[in-house]
Amino acid sequence: MEKLKSFLLCFSLLIFFSGTVQAIPKEVTTTVQRSIVLLSTNTKEKPSFDTPSSLCAGSVINEEGYVLTNFHCIYEQKSVKLWYWDEDDWHEYDVQVIGEDPLADLAVLKVLGQDRKVPYLKFADREDIYTGAEAFAFGHPMGMAWSLSKGIISNDDRYARHPYIKAIQVDAAINKGNSGGPIINAKGEIMGVASLLVSRTKQNAGVGIAIRGDIAKKSLDTMILSGKVDRPAIGIGIIALFGKDSQLSKIKKNHPNIKTTIPNTYGLLVSKDDTGKRPIPKGLKPWDTIIGINDTLINNDVEFSDQLIKYKIGQVITVNILRDKRFMKVNDITLKILPVPTKLMYGKLLQPTELPKQ
């Protein structure tokens, strides 16, 4: 009986694990490959044949043939060339940038001189983008064009560069050349757009960051409509507090003239702007502690951003604060456009990825 139980247990485990293994059907792989483009970019307008260029990937994402890629792939690049995976089409195409979203590291390109239909990718539903889901990364890592790597979504609730930009962490191999390429599921749907490589060696360490599909889709729609993406902001500098024994001693050391009580609490401290370039909205004061938006309490900058993004630029909100041990409401705060320091974020251009020598 014990041997029978052991056999049934092992057999059940075998069925369980074999049932979880997925692969992309061949016809899906072929469609996805035809939807992925190779981008070669250069800071020179007319680079010579032997001038090293940077390689990126991109995805065709609608019937018009528009291509979604990373903003950092095209930022300050004077030459952007595009190729398709198609044995009947060896043309080199020029592109026009029709939309930019530096905060999300996304851009939309229109291919010039291409008038045929190309397969395009759709976005996965948000509920299908979850921690543990199998993920496949398409791109051109280290110049190895149209390569596919497999892994899982290690976390579906990271953020990239700003809490507004939700991202997924994947362990599928991502290297230089994967930037702008899609992270897809077995159905060929986009779950994310590869954007960042987290590694001390600048090589794949099993930690890649991709802009989550639902965020990329929303950005894409806005870029196609208006050419840019603006997001709301109050217009203040903030310092996160982390409860008891947080940054208080450091804050007081750096700002010895503070004339108010900073609470041992969670929330966001309104920092003082000594430059005068960022006037604090009327009703708020330096060293106020923000603890809520429209009576929804927040503890940190992520929760703060999650509340703000629900509103539109120009809308009026109420900010809940603590000031000198008193709970207060500051009404009639009009939301502004969040400034994006593009040069600061992307000051260092991509290092060229040389094609392997034949």
C-alpha positions as CSV (number, residue, x, y, z in Angstrom):
1,M,0.0,0.0,0.0
2,E,2.8,2.4,0.9
3,K,4.5,1.7,-2.5
4,L,1.2,2.4,-4.3
5,K,0.8,5.7,-2.4
6,S,4.3,6.7,-3.3
7,F,3.8,5.8,-7.0
8,L,0.5,7.7,-7.1
9,L,2.1,10.7,-5.5
10,C,5.0,10.8,-7.9
11,F,2.7,10.3,-10.9
12,S,0.5,13.1,-9.7
13,L,3.5,15.4,-9.3
14,L,4.7,14.4,-12.8
15,I,1.3,15.3,-14.3
16,F,1.2,18.6,-12.4
17,F,4.6,19.8,-13.5
18,S,4.3,18.6,-17.1
19,G,0.9,20.3,-17.3
20,T,2.4,23.7,-16.3
21,V,5.1,23.7,-19.0
22,Q,4.0,25.8,-22.0
23,A,5.6,26.7,-25.3
24,I,4.6,29.2,-28.0
25,P,3.0,27.4,-30.9
26,K,5.1,27.6,-34.1
27,E,2.5,29.7,-35.9
28,V,2.4,32.2,-33.1
29,T,6.2,32.4,-33.0
30,T,6.2,33.1,-36.8
31,T,3.5,35.8,-36.4
32,V,5.4,37.4,-33.5
33,Q,8.7,37.4,-35.4
34,R,7.1,39.2,-38.3
35,S,5.7,41.7,-35.9
36,I,9.0,42.5,-34.3
37,V,11.3,45.0,-36.0
38,L,15.0,45.7,-35.7
39,L,16.1,49.3,-35.1
40,S,19.6,50.6,-35.7
41,T,20.2,54.1,-34.4
42,N,23.1,56.5,-34.5
43,T,23.9,60.0,-33.3
44,K,25.3,60.8,-36.7
45,E,22.8,61.7,-39.5
46,K,24.7,59.7,-42.1
47,P,26.9,57.2,-40.3
48,S,29.5,55.3,-42.4
49,F,29.1,51.6,-42.9
50,D,31.6,50.7,-40.2
51,T,30.3,53.2,-37.6
52,P,29.0,51.2,-34.6
53,S,25.3,51.8,-34.1
54,S,22.9,51.0,-31.2
55,L,20.4,48.2,-31.7
56,C,16.9,48.1,-30.3
57,A,13.7,46.2,-30.9
58,G,10.1,47.3,-31.5
59,S,6.7,45.9,-32.0
60,V,4.1,46.6,-34.7
61,I,1.0,47.4,-32.7
62,N,-1.9,48.3,-35.0
63,E,-3.3,48.0,-38.5
64,E,-1.6,51.2,-39.6
65,G,1.8,49.5,-38.9
66,Y,2.9,51.9,-36.1
67,V,5.8,50.6,-34.1
68,L,6.1,50.8,-30.3
69,T,9.6,51.0,-28.8
70,N,11.6,52.6,-26.0
71,F,12.1,56.4,-25.9
72,H,15.7,55.9,-25.0
73,C,16.2,54.1,-28.3
74,I,15.4,57.2,-30.3
75,Y,16.4,60.0,-27.9
76,E,18.8,62.4,-29.7
77,Q,19.4,59.8,-32.4
78,K,19.8,61.5,-35.8
79,S,19.6,58.2,-37.8
80,V,17.0,55.6,-37.2
81,K,16.7,52.7,-39.6
82,L,14.2,49.8,-39.4
83,W,14.1,46.2,-40.8
84,Y,11.4,43.6,-40.7
85,W,11.8,39.8,-40.3
86,D,10.6,38.9,-43.8
87,E,12.6,37.0,-46.4
88,D,10.7,38.8,-49.1
89,D,11.5,42.2,-47.7
90,W,15.1,43.2,-47.3
91,H,14.4,46.9,-47.5
92,E,15.9,49.4,-45.0
93,Y,13.2,51.8,-43.9
94,D,13.3,55.3,-42.4
95,V,10.9,56.2,-39.6
96,Q,9.1,59.2,-38.2
97,V,8.6,59.7,-34.5
98,I,5.0,60.5,-33.9
99,G,4.7,60.1,-30.1
100,E,7.0,60.3,-27.1
101,D,6.6,59.4,-23.5
102,P,9.9,59.9,-21.7
103,L,8.6,59.2,-18.2
104,A,7.4,55.7,-19.4
105,D,10.4,55.3,-21.7
106,L,8.1,54.7,-24.7
107,A,7.9,56.1,-28.2
108,V,5.7,55.4,-31.3
109,L,7.2,55.3,-34.8
110,K,5.6,55.5,-38.2
111,V,7.4,53.6,-40.9
112,L,8.0,55.6,-44.1
113,G,7.6,54.1,-47.5
114,Q,6.0,50.8,-46.4
115,D,2.6,50.2,-47.8
116,R,1.9,46.5,-47.2
117,K,0.1,44.9,-44.3
118,V,2.3,43.6,-41.5
119,P,1.0,41.4,-38.6
120,Y,0.7,43.3,-35.3
121,L,0.6,42.3,-31.7
122,K,-2.2,42.9,-29.2
123,F,-1.9,43.6,-25.5
124,A,-2.7,41.0,-22.8
125,D,-5.5,41.8,-20.4
126,R,-4.3,43.1,-17.0
127,E,-5.6,40.1,-15.2
128,D,-3.4,37.9,-17.4
129,I,-0.3,39.7,-16.3
130,Y,0.6,38.2,-12.9
131,T,3.5,37.1,-10.8
132,G,4.4,33.5,-11.9
133,A,3.0,33.8,-15.4
134,E,5.3,32.5,-18.1
135,A,7.0,35.2,-20.1
136,F,8.9,35.2,-23.4
137,A,11.2,38.1,-24.4
138,F,11.7,38.9,-28.1
139,G,14.5,41.2,-29.3
140,H,18.0,41.4,-30.6
141,P,20.3,40.8,-27.6
142,M,24.0,41.6,-28.3
143,G,23.3,41.8,-32.0
144,M,21.8,38.3,-32.2
145,A,18.7,39.4,-34.2
146,W,15.3,38.0,-33.5
147,S,16.2,36.0,-30.4
148,L,13.6,34.6,-28.0
149,S,14.2,33.9,-24.3
150,K,11.9,32.3,-21.8
151,G,11.2,32.9,-18.1
152,I,8.5,34.0,-15.7
153,I,7.1,37.3,-14.4
154,S,9.0,37.6,-11.1
155,N,6.8,40.5,-9.9
156,D,3.9,42.2,-11.6
157,D,3.9,45.4,-9.5
158,R,7.3,47.1,-9.7
159,Y,7.6,50.6,-11.1
160,A,10.2,52.1,-13.4
161,R,11.6,55.6,-13.0
162,H,8.4,56.9,-11.3
163,P,5.6,55.4,-9.3
164,Y,3.2,56.3,-12.2
165,I,5.0,53.8,-14.4
166,K,4.0,50.4,-13.3
167,A,6.3,47.6,-14.5
168,I,6.9,43.9,-14.4
169,Q,10.1,42.2,-13.3
170,V,11.0,39.2,-15.5
171,D,13.8,36.7,-15.3
172,A,13.8,35.9,-19.0
173,A,17.2,36.8,-20.4
174,I,17.3,40.5,-21.4
175,N,20.4,42.2,-22.7
176,K,21.4,45.2,-24.8
177,G,19.4,45.0,-28.0
178,N,16.3,43.8,-26.2
179,S,15.3,47.4,-25.4
180,G,11.8,48.2,-26.8
181,G,11.1,44.5,-27.5
182,P,7.9,42.9,-26.2
183,I,7.5,40.5,-23.3
184,I,4.8,38.2,-24.5
185,N,2.7,35.3,-23.3
186,A,2.2,32.0,-25.1
187,K,-0.6,33.5,-27.1
188,G,1.7,36.2,-28.5
189,E,0.1,39.0,-26.5
190,I,2.2,41.9,-25.1
191,M,2.5,41.7,-21.3
192,G,5.3,44.3,-21.2
193,V,7.9,46.3,-23.1
194,A,11.5,45.7,-22.1
195,S,13.1,48.8,-20.8
196,L,15.7,48.3,-18.0
197,L,18.4,45.8,-17.2
198,V,19.3,45.6,-13.5
199,S,22.8,44.2,-13.3
200,R,26.1,45.1,-11.7
201,T,27.9,43.7,-14.7
202,K,25.7,45.3,-17.4
203,Q,24.9,41.8,-18.6
204,N,21.8,39.8,-17.9
205,A,21.5,38.8,-14.2
206,G,17.9,37.5,-14.4
207,V,16.4,40.8,-13.4
208,G,14.8,42.7,-16.2
209,I,12.2,45.5,-16.0
210,A,9.5,45.9,-18.6
211,I,6.8,48.6,-18.7
212,R,3.6,46.7,-17.9
213,G,1.2,46.1,-20.7
214,D,-1.7,48.1,-19.4
215,I,0.5,51.1,-18.8
216,A,2.1,50.8,-22.2
217,K,-1.3,50.5,-23.9
218,K,-2.6,53.6,-22.2
219,S,0.5,55.5,-23.1
220,L,0.3,54.3,-26.7
221,D,-3.2,55.4,-27.2
222,T,-2.4,58.9,-25.8
223,M,0.8,59.2,-27.9
224,I,-1.1,58.3,-31.1
225,L,-3.8,60.8,-30.2
226,S,-1.7,63.8,-29.1
227,G,2.0,62.9,-29.7
228,K,2.9,63.2,-26.0
229,V,1.8,62.0,-22.6
230,D,1.2,64.4,-19.7
231,R,0.4,63.3,-16.1
232,P,-0.9,65.3,-13.1
233,A,1.2,66.8,-10.3
234,I,0.6,69.1,-7.4
235,G,3.9,70.9,-8.1
236,I,5.9,70.3,-4.9
237,G,9.0,68.5,-3.8
238,I,8.4,65.6,-1.3
239,I,10.4,63.6,1.2
240,A,9.0,60.3,2.3
241,L,8.6,59.6,6.0
242,F,8.8,56.1,7.3
243,G,7.2,56.2,10.7
244,K,9.0,56.2,14.0
245,D,12.7,57.0,13.9
246,S,12.5,57.8,10.2
247,Q,14.6,60.5,8.5
248,L,13.8,63.2,11.1
249,S,17.3,63.6,12.5
250,K,18.8,63.8,9.0
251,I,16.1,66.3,7.9
252,K,16.6,68.5,11.0
253,K,20.3,68.4,10.5
254,N,20.1,69.6,6.9
255,H,17.4,72.1,7.8
256,P,18.2,73.4,11.3
257,N,15.8,76.4,10.9
258,I,12.6,74.3,10.7
259,K,10.0,76.0,12.9
260,T,7.3,73.3,12.9
261,T,6.8,69.9,14.4
262,I,7.6,67.0,12.0
263,P,5.6,64.0,13.1
264,N,6.9,60.5,13.7
265,T,4.5,59.1,11.1
266,Y,4.2,57.9,7.6
267,G,3.4,60.3,4.8
268,L,5.1,62.8,2.6
269,L,6.9,65.9,3.8
270,V,6.6,69.0,1.6
271,S,10.1,70.1,1.1
272,K,11.2,73.7,1.0
273,D,12.3,75.1,-2.4
274,D,15.3,77.4,-1.8
275,T,15.6,78.1,-5.5
276,G,12.3,79.8,-5.9
277,K,11.7,77.9,-9.2
278,R,8.9,75.8,-7.7
279,P,6.4,77.9,-5.8
280,I,4.3,75.8,-3.4
281,P,0.6,76.0,-4.2
282,K,-1.5,78.3,-2.0
283,G,-2.6,76.7,1.2
284,L,0.4,74.4,1.6
285,K,3.5,75.2,3.5
286,P,7.0,73.8,3.6
287,W,7.3,70.9,6.1
288,D,3.5,70.1,6.0
289,T,3.1,66.3,6.0
290,I,0.7,65.0,3.3
291,I,-1.3,62.0,4.5
292,G,-4.2,61.9,2.0
293,I,-5.8,63.0,-1.2
294,N,-9.5,63.8,-1.2
295,D,-9.8,62.0,2.2
296,T,-8.1,58.8,0.9
297,L,-5.2,58.2,3.3
298,I,-1.7,57.5,1.9
299,N,1.5,56.3,3.5
300,N,4.1,56.7,0.9
301,D,5.0,58.1,-2.6
302,V,3.6,55.0,-4.4
303,E,0.2,55.3,-2.8
304,F,0.3,59.1,-3.3
305,S,0.9,58.6,-7.1
306,D,-1.7,55.9,-7.3
307,Q,-4.3,58.4,-6.0
308,L,-3.1,61.4,-8.1
309,I,-3.1,59.4,-11.4
310,K,-6.9,59.0,-11.0
311,Y,-7.4,62.7,-11.7
312,K,-6.8,64.9,-14.7
313,I,-4.6,67.9,-15.2
314,G,-6.6,71.0,-14.3
315,Q,-8.9,69.2,-11.8
316,V,-9.1,70.6,-8.3
317,I,-8.4,68.3,-5.3
318,T,-8.2,68.5,-1.5
319,V,-5.0,67.5,0.2
320,N,-5.1,66.1,3.8
321,I,-2.1,67.2,5.9
322,L,-0.6,67.2,9.3
323,R,0.7,70.6,10.5
324,D,2.0,71.3,14.0
325,K,0.2,68.2,15.3
326,R,-3.1,69.2,13.7
327,F,-5.1,67.4,11.1
328,M,-6.0,69.9,8.3
329,K,-7.5,70.0,4.8
330,V,-6.1,72.2,2.1
331,N,-8.8,72.7,-0.6
332,D,-8.7,74.0,-4.1
333,I,-5.4,72.5,-5.2
334,T,-5.3,72.6,-9.0
335,L,-3.3,69.8,-10.6
336,K,-0.5,70.8,-13.0
337,I,1.5,69.0,-15.6
338,L,4.2,66.8,-14.1
339,P,7.6,68.1,-15.4
340,V,9.8,65.4,-16.8
341,P,13.6,66.0,-16.6
342,T,14.3,64.3,-19.9
343,K,18.0,65.3,-20.2
344,L,18.6,64.3,-16.6
345,M,17.0,60.9,-17.1
346,Y,18.6,60.1,-20.5
347,G,21.7,62.2,-20.5
348,K,23.9,59.2,-21.2
349,L,23.2,57.8,-24.6
350,L,23.1,54.1,-25.4
351,Q,26.4,52.5,-25.9
352,P,26.7,51.1,-29.5
353,T,26.0,47.4,-29.8
354,E,28.3,46.1,-32.6
355,L,27.0,43.3,-34.8
356,P,29.0,40.1,-34.4
357,K,31.9,39.9,-37.0
358,Q,31.4,37.3,-39.6
